[in-house]
Amino acid sequence: MIPLLRSPENLTAFGESASDGVDTAMKLLAHRYRRSVLQYLEDSDGSATLTELAVEIATQDAATEPNAISDHGDVSARERRTARISLHHTHIPKLAAADVIDYESETETVTLRERGQTLLERDDAIRGLGNVE
């Protein structure tokens, strides 16, 4: 079995008990948008704007690649807006409430916290289990 945590101190990082922490982590990782936000933040040195995250999510949804003419690929303004609304009203608040990210509403800046790094490590461990026969 692959360990999901590096140390016993992290067992209660997301709740009162080890099982609460695992349940919370799984709920946070359950939606693809939240996983994508965390991965994007890690890849972009820990910080991004809500607009940047919405473009990334919409691009993933449309399965397009940014091109030389536009950073948005073939993603419509409507698709970006839909992703932004979903992030703003659902996914960013859930991640912020769990202290996984910080969200500055005035600048619409999202910053990855240490707990977010821990959550990404758990996600990596879970993904690694998919390769077990």
Long-range contacts (C-beta under 8 A, 24 or more apart in sequence): 2-125, 2-128, 2-129, 2-132, 3-125, 4-121, 4-122, 4-125, 4-126, 5-118, 5-121, 5-122, 6-121, 10-118, 13-115, 13-118, 14-98, 14-115, 14-119, 24-98, 25-119, 25-122, 28-94, 28-95, 28-98, 28-100, 28-119, 29-119, 29-122, 29-123, 29-126, 31-91, 32-60, 33-57, 33-83, 33-86, 33-87, 33-90, 33-91, 34-91, 34-94, 34-95, 35-123, 36-60, 37-87, 37-91, 37-92, 37-95, 37-101, 37-110, 38-95, 38-100, 38-101, 38-112, 38-116, 38-119, 38-120, 38-123, 39-120, 41-101, 41-110, 41-111, 41-112, 41-116, 42-112, 42-116, 42-117, 42-120, 46-111, 46-112, 47-109, 47-110, 47-111, 47-112, 48-109, 48-110, 49-107, 49-108, 49-109, 49-110, 50-84, 50-87, 50-88, 50-92, 50-108, 50-109, 50-110, 51-80, 51-84, 51-108, 53-83, 53-87, 53-110, 54-80, 54-81, 54-83, 54-84, 54-87, 55-80, 55-83, 57-83, 57-86, 57-87, 58-82, 58-83
